[in-house]
Amino acid sequence: DDNHFFSDLRHTVRSVSGRLLGLFGLRQAAARARADIGDADANLDSLIDEAELAAALKDNARAYELLKATGPKEILAKYDVDRNGLLDKSEVTSILKELALREAEIHDDIEKVQAAAPLEKLDARKSRGARQAAALAEVAKAGVEGLEKPGADGLGDAQLRAISGLEQRLERVEGQLNELNRSLSKKLGILVDLVMAQADQSSLDGSLPGASSRSPSRLDQEFSRSPSRLGNSPGTRASSRVGFSEF
């Protein structure tokens, strides 16, 4: 079960890293498009025509995706309010505002992925453990009922011993889950930081595709060691020896 869990976790973090790199690339494309369109007026006549727009965005195809257009002609059709085939200052400002809005939305998406996605599998594992412990408690309760007639305190000695033992085991399982949670959270935090650092570096170098090609190998190296590293933590070793098998 632990091997299956770590396999799922590896898939989750790889998926998250891919989503983060995609979002970083899109955010970079939005920032670049704003700069390129702002400088697109090649002849300095305060107007941008289709040719100037095409030249400005020739190396940034994702700008069209951000503006929900297939090319410069469609951008003109969308933002050229007076229909003269040229973009004046106010029309260009509308485009820049749209790109800034998309950039802010992408930034929010990045924060959501960083905050939630890496721990989806871990939260599911913890919830599953809590449900299993609760079910075992119900079984144990049913199993000790009727062993002895209750004394003055309402419970027989055998019932008290059984319940006490169950409570101790549940406490140990809870401790093991908490330790596993802390260990994996630390590991996942390191991996997400690695992805962010690679994306930031590629942004500075102007070579995001290179970062995308390098990132999986670095993540593979981290994950190739993660089960053994986590397996050496006290909580994980205790879980493998005791865990839910005690019940």
C-alpha positions in Angstrom: 0.0 0.0 0.0 2.9 2.4 0.8 4.6 1.6 -2.5 1.3 2.4 -4.3 0.9 5.6 -2.3 4.5 6.8 -3.2 3.9 6.0 -6.8 0.7 8.0 -6.8 2.5 10.8 -5.0 5.3 10.8 -7.6 2.7 11.1 -10.3 1.0 14.0 -8.5 4.2 16.0 -8.0 5.2 15.4 -11.6 1.8 16.6 -12.7 2.1 19.6 -10.5 5.5 20.5 -11.8 4.2 20.3 -15.4 1.3 22.5 -14.6 3.6 25.1 -12.8 6.0 25.2 -15.7 3.1 25.7 -18.1 1.7 28.5 -16.0 5.1 30.2 -15.6 5.6 30.0 -19.4 2.1 31.6 -20.0 2.8 34.3 -17.5 6.1 35.1 -19.2 4.4 35.2 -22.5 1.9 37.7 -21.2 4.6 40.0 -19.8 6.6 39.8 -23.0 3.5 40.5 -25.1 2.8 43.7 -23.2 6.3 44.9 -23.8 6.3 43.9 -27.4 3.0 45.5 -28.2 4.0 48.6 -26.3 7.0 48.9 -28.6 5.3 47.8 -31.8 5.0 51.3 -33.3 8.0 51.0 -35.6 7.4 54.2 -37.6 6.6 56.3 -34.5 3.3 57.6 -35.9 1.4 56.7 -32.7 -0.5 54.0 -34.6 0.0 50.3 -35.0 -1.0 48.5 -38.1 -1.4 44.8 -38.8 2.2 44.4 -40.1 3.7 46.1 -37.1 1.6 43.9 -34.8 2.6 40.8 -36.6 6.3 41.7 -36.4 6.0 42.5 -32.7 4.5 39.1 -31.9 6.3 37.0 -34.4 8.3 35.1 -31.7 5.5 35.0 -29.1 2.7 32.8 -30.5 1.2 32.4 -27.1 0.2 36.0 -27.0 -2.6 35.2 -29.5 -3.8 32.5 -27.1 -3.8 35.0 -24.2 -5.9 37.4 -26.3 -8.1 34.7 -27.6 -7.1 35.3 -31.2 -5.5 33.3 -34.0 -3.4 36.1 -35.5 -2.9 39.9 -35.8 -5.8 40.3 -38.1 -8.2 38.9 -35.5 -6.6 41.1 -32.8 -7.3 44.2 -35.0 -10.9 43.0 -35.6 -11.4 42.7 -31.8 -9.8 45.9 -30.6 -10.0 48.3 -33.6 -13.0 50.2 -32.3 -13.2 52.8 -35.1 -12.5 50.2 -37.8 -9.8 52.1 -39.6 -7.4 49.1 -39.7 -5.1 50.8 -37.1 -4.7 50.7 -33.3 -4.5 54.0 -31.7 -3.3 54.7 -28.1 -6.6 54.0 -26.4 -7.1 50.7 -28.4 -3.5 49.6 -27.6 -4.2 50.4 -23.9 -7.2 48.1 -24.0 -5.0 45.3 -25.2 -2.4 46.0 -22.6 -5.0 46.0 -19.9 -6.4 42.6 -21.1 -2.9 41.1 -21.0 -2.3 42.5 -17.5 -5.5 41.0 -16.3 -4.6 37.6 -17.8 -1.2 37.8 -16.1 -2.8 38.4 -12.7 -5.2 35.5 -13.3 -2.2 33.2 -14.1 -0.4 34.4 -11.0 -3.4 33.4 -8.9 -3.5 30.0 -10.6 0.1 29.5 -9.8 -0.5 30.2 -6.1 -3.5 27.9 -6.0 -1.5 25.0 -7.5 1.4 25.6 -5.1 -0.8 25.7 -2.1 -3.2 22.8 -2.8 -2.2 20.4 -5.5 1.0 18.8 -4.1 -0.8 17.6 -0.9 -3.9 16.2 -2.5 -2.7 12.6 -2.3 -1.4 13.2 1.2 -4.7 14.6 2.4 -6.5 11.7 0.9 -4.2 9.2 2.6 -4.7 10.9 6.0 -8.5 11.0 5.6 -8.5 7.4 4.6 -6.5 6.6 7.7 -8.9 8.5 9.9 -11.9 6.6 8.4 -10.1 3.3 8.9 -9.3 4.1 12.6 -12.9 5.1 13.2 -14.2 1.9 11.7 -11.8 -0.2 13.8 -12.9 1.6 16.9 -16.5 0.6 16.2 -15.5 -3.0 15.6 -13.5 -3.0 18.8 -16.4 -1.5 20.7 -18.8 -4.2 19.5 -16.2 -6.9 20.2 -15.8 -6.1 23.9 -19.4 -5.5 24.7 -20.9 -8.2 26.9 -17.5 -9.7 27.9 -18.3 -9.1 31.6 -21.2 -7.7 33.5 -20.4 -4.1 34.3 -19.3 -3.3 37.8 -20.1 -0.2 39.8 -18.3 2.0 37.3 -20.4 0.6 34.4 -17.6 -1.3 32.7 -16.0 -4.7 33.4 -12.2 -5.1 33.7 -11.9 -6.9 30.4 -13.8 -4.0 28.7 -11.6 -1.4 30.3 -8.4 -3.2 29.2 -9.7 -3.7 25.7 -10.7 0.0 25.3 -7.5 1.2 26.9 -5.4 -0.9 24.5 -7.4 0.3 21.5 -7.0 4.0 22.6 -3.2 3.5 22.8 -3.0 1.9 19.4 -5.2 4.7 17.9 -2.8 7.3 19.5 0.2 5.6 17.9 -1.4 5.5 14.5 -2.3 9.2 14.8 1.3 10.0 15.7 2.6 7.9 12.7 0.2 9.8 10.4 1.3 13.1 11.7 5.0 12.2 11.3 4.4 11.0 7.7 2.5 14.2 7.0 5.4 16.3 8.3 8.0 14.3 6.4 6.2 14.4 3.1 5.2 18.0 3.4 8.9 19.0 3.8 9.9 16.8 0.8 7.1 18.2 -1.4 8.0 21.8 -0.4 11.6 21.2 -1.5 10.4 19.8 -4.9 8.0 22.8 -5.5 10.8 25.2 -4.6 13.1 23.4 -7.1 10.5 23.8 -9.9 10.0 27.5 -9.1 13.8 28.1 -9.0 14.2 26.4 -12.4 11.3 28.4 -13.9 12.7 31.7 -12.5 16.2 30.9 -13.8 14.8 30.1 -17.3 12.9 33.3 -17.3 16.1 35.3 -16.6 18.0 33.3 -19.3 15.1 33.7 -21.8 15.1 30.0 -22.4 12.0 28.5 -20.7 11.9 25.5 -23.1 15.3 24.5 -21.8 14.1 24.6 -18.3 11.2 22.4 -19.2 13.5 19.8 -20.7 15.8 19.9 -17.7 13.2 19.9 -14.9 12.0 16.2 -15.2 15.5 14.8 -14.9 16.1 16.8 -11.7 12.7 15.7 -10.3 13.4 12.1 -11.3 16.6 12.3 -9.3 14.8 13.7 -6.3 12.1 11.1 -6.4 14.5 8.2 -7.0 15.8 9.0 -3.5 12.5 10.1 -1.8 11.1 6.7 -0.8 14.4 5.7 0.9 14.8 9.1 2.5 11.3 9.1 3.9 11.5 5.5 4.8 14.3 6.4 7.2 12.2 8.8 9.1 11.0 7.6 12.5 7.4 8.0 11.7 7.6 6.1 8.5 9.6 3.2 10.0 7.1 2.9 12.8 4.2 3.0 10.3 5.8 0.1 8.3 6.3 -2.0 11.4 3.0 -1.1 13.2 0.6 1.0 11.2 -2.9 -0.4 10.9 -1.7 -4.0 11.0 -1.9 -3.9 14.8 -5.6 -4.0 14.6 
